[in-house]
Amino acid sequence: MLTNSKALYKLLTIDHEFVRFDGGSIHVIPEDKFTPEEIEELRDIQEYDLKCGSEYYIANFLPDGLRPANVKKL
């Protein structure tokens, strides 16, 4: 998805972890680096992308049971 989201740009450009998921790597939102508003913006973008047929790319938003144990649910 093309977006001018400052929160998404921040996630893509700061140093952060990735986890293996479904044969690839997906982003982990670092704790204490994003405001609640930025996290909600990222959640909205992820949900929209899922509705459009994209895969998960933010590990913190994976459903229970799919999210790795070491990744905080947001």
C-alpha positions as a Markdown table, in Angstrom:
| # | Residue | x | y | z |
|---|---|---|---|---|
| 1 | Met | 0.0 | 0.0 | 0.0 |
| 2 | Leu | 1.2 | 3.5 | -0.8 |
| 3 | Thr | 0.8 | 5.8 | 2.1 |
| 4 | Asn | 2.2 | 9.0 | 3.5 |
| 5 | Ser | 2.0 | 7.7 | 7.1 |
| 6 | Lys | 4.6 | 9.1 | 9.3 |
| 7 | Ala | 4.2 | 6.2 | 11.7 |
| 8 | Leu | 4.8 | 3.6 | 8.9 |
| 9 | Tyr | 7.8 | 5.6 | 7.7 |
| 10 | Lys | 9.2 | 5.7 | 11.2 |
| 11 | Leu | 8.8 | 1.9 | 11.6 |
| 12 | Leu | 10.5 | 1.2 | 8.2 |
| 13 | Thr | 13.4 | 3.5 | 8.9 |
| 14 | Ile | 14.3 | 3.0 | 12.6 |
| 15 | Asp | 16.5 | 0.2 | 13.9 |
| 16 | His | 14.1 | -2.6 | 15.0 |
| 17 | Glu | 13.7 | -6.4 | 15.2 |
| 18 | Phe | 12.2 | -8.8 | 12.7 |
| 19 | Val | 10.8 | -12.2 | 13.4 |
| 20 | Arg | 10.4 | -15.2 | 11.0 |
| 21 | Phe | 6.8 | -15.7 | 10.0 |
| 22 | Asp | 5.3 | -17.8 | 7.2 |
| 23 | Gly | 8.5 | -18.2 | 5.3 |
| 24 | Gly | 9.6 | -14.6 | 5.6 |
| 25 | Ser | 10.4 | -11.8 | 8.1 |
| 26 | Ile | 8.0 | -9.3 | 9.5 |
| 27 | His | 8.5 | -6.2 | 11.6 |
| 28 | Val | 8.3 | -6.0 | 15.4 |
| 29 | Ile | 7.2 | -2.6 | 16.8 |
| 30 | Pro | 9.9 | -1.6 | 19.3 |
| 31 | Glu | 8.6 | -0.9 | 22.8 |
| 32 | Asp | 8.7 | 2.7 | 24.0 |
| 33 | Lys | 9.4 | 4.2 | 20.5 |
| 34 | Phe | 5.8 | 4.7 | 19.3 |
| 35 | Thr | 3.0 | 6.6 | 20.8 |
| 36 | Pro | -0.4 | 5.0 | 21.2 |
| 37 | Glu | -1.7 | 7.1 | 18.3 |
| 38 | Glu | 1.1 | 5.9 | 16.1 |
| 39 | Ile | 0.4 | 2.3 | 17.0 |
| 40 | Glu | -3.3 | 2.7 | 16.2 |
| 41 | Glu | -2.3 | 4.3 | 12.9 |
| 42 | Leu | -0.1 | 1.2 | 12.1 |
| 43 | Arg | -2.9 | -1.1 | 13.1 |
| 44 | Asp | -5.4 | 0.7 | 10.8 |
| 45 | Ile | -2.9 | 0.4 | 7.9 |
| 46 | Gln | -2.3 | -3.3 | 8.6 |
| 47 | Glu | -6.1 | -4.0 | 8.8 |
| 48 | Tyr | -6.7 | -2.1 | 5.5 |
| 49 | Asp | -3.9 | -4.0 | 3.8 |
| 50 | Leu | -5.3 | -7.4 | 5.1 |
| 51 | Lys | -8.7 | -6.5 | 3.6 |
| 52 | Cys | -7.0 | -5.8 | 0.3 |
| 53 | Gly | -5.4 | -9.2 | 0.3 |
| 54 | Ser | -2.0 | -8.4 | 1.7 |
| 55 | Glu | -0.3 | -10.5 | 4.3 |
| 56 | Tyr | 0.7 | -9.6 | 7.9 |
| 57 | Tyr | 3.9 | -7.5 | 8.0 |
| 58 | Ile | 3.7 | -6.4 | 11.7 |
| 59 | Ala | 4.2 | -9.2 | 14.2 |
| 60 | Asn | 2.6 | -7.3 | 17.1 |
| 61 | Phe | -0.8 | -7.5 | 15.3 |
| 62 | Leu | -0.7 | -11.2 | 14.6 |
| 63 | Pro | -3.6 | -13.1 | 16.2 |
| 64 | Asp | -3.1 | -15.1 | 19.4 |
| 65 | Gly | -1.6 | -18.4 | 18.5 |
| 66 | Leu | 0.2 | -17.1 | 15.5 |
| 67 | Arg | 2.2 | -14.3 | 17.3 |
| 68 | Pro | 5.5 | -15.5 | 18.6 |
| 69 | Ala | 5.7 | -15.7 | 22.4 |
| 70 | Asn | 8.5 | -13.1 | 22.5 |
| 71 | Val | 6.5 | -10.5 | 20.6 |
| 72 | Lys | 4.3 | -8.2 | 22.7 |
| 73 | Lys | 0.6 | -8.0 | 21.6 |
| 74 | Leu | -0.4 | -4.4 | 20.7 |
